[in-house]
Amino acid sequence: MKHIVLNRIKTPDNTILISRHRHDYVTYVDKNGETYMVDGGTDELRRNVNTEPFEELSIYSDAPHYEVRQGFYWGTRGKDGNQPVEFKPLKTLDTDHIEAIIQTQKNQPRWRIEIFKAELAFRKKSS
């Protein structure tokens, strides 16, 4: 079963909208005057209907890994855990960080852990 890795669209004026988590409702008024929205994060794709269509740019877990590693974002609060949340692409996370996520984040869905494991295998193969 494939899962949403990145919930993203491009509006007609080339603005990229991303919803990072289930209740991350993002709107934008395009240069054409229409409002575009994304919502649902990696749980579901929610959109509105527009006269001028948007371009769907979402990435799924069954995409090639080089796409997944660019589109899969992880929210981190830094090494000490007390920084504001920053969403970073998988490809930029330190290997130690990925290993720690696999070891400690037991509440994550299996498909997310498999993406982290695939990234470690990708790095091992590429080195």
N, C-alpha and C positions, 0 to 999 in steps of 0.2 A: 504494500500500500504506500502510495506516495504522500508526502506531507509538505505543507507550505514552509519554505525556508525563508523567503523574502516576499513580503506583500507590498508591491510597488507598481505605480503607474507613471506615465509621462503625459502631461497635459499638452494641448495643441501649441502652447507657447514654449514647450520644452522644459517645463518645471517638473521635477521629480517629486512625487509624494510617496512617503513610506509610512506604513503602520507597523510598529515594532512589537506590540503586544495586544491582547484581546480587546482592551478598551482604549486603545490609542486611536482616537477619532481625529483625523487630520483633514482640514479643508483648505482650499485655495481658490481665490477668484482669478481666473485666467484673463489674459489680455482681451479675449473675446467677450468678456463680461459674464461668462458662465462660472458657476461654482462647481468644483470637482472635489470629491472626497474619497478617502480610503479608510478602512477600519477593519478590525478583526485580527491584526497581527498574524501570527502563525497558526491561529485556530480556524479562521475562515476569511474568505475574500468578500468584503462588503464594499459596494460601489453605489453611486447614484447614476441616473440616466441623464445624458446630455445630448443636445442637438448636434454639437460637434464632438465626435468620439475621442476618447483618450487612447493611448497605446498601453497595452498590458505588458508589464515587464517583470511580473512575479517569477520567482525561481522555486522549483520543487526539489525534493530530496532525491529524485531519480535523475536529475540533471548530471552532466559530467562534473567530477569533483572540482575541477578548476573553476567552474561557475559557482558551485556550492560554497567553496572556501572564500569567494569574494562576496557572496550574498548573505551568508549566514552571520548574523551579528550576535554578540554576547554582551549582556549588560554587566559591567564591572564597577565596583566601588574602590578599585585600587588595592594595592598589597595590604594596606592596613584595614581596609573595609570601611573607612570613614570618609571617603571622598564622594562627591556627587556622582550619580550613576552616569557612566559614559558607555555608549554602545560602540563596540569595536568589531571589525570584520574578523572572522576566524583566522584568516591568513596572517593577521598582525599579532595574534596572541603568542606569548612565549610558550615554548614547549612545556616548561615546568607548570605554567598556569593551566594548560590543557590537561596535563596529567593530574593536577590537583582537582580540577573540575570532575574528571572521571571518577576519582577516588571519593570525593566528598558530596557530590550533588546527586544523592540517591533518589531524590524526588523527580528528577528529570525523565521525560518519556524516553523510552529505549531508542527511538529513531534519532534523537538529539545526541545521545551518547555514542551511537554508531557513527555519526558525522564527526565527532571529536576523534574517535578511533581511526577513522579513514584519513583524517588530517595527519595524525601521527604516522600512519603507514605511508602516506604521500611524502612526508618530510624525510622519512627513513630511505625511501626509494630514490628521492631526489638528491640526497647527500652523497 
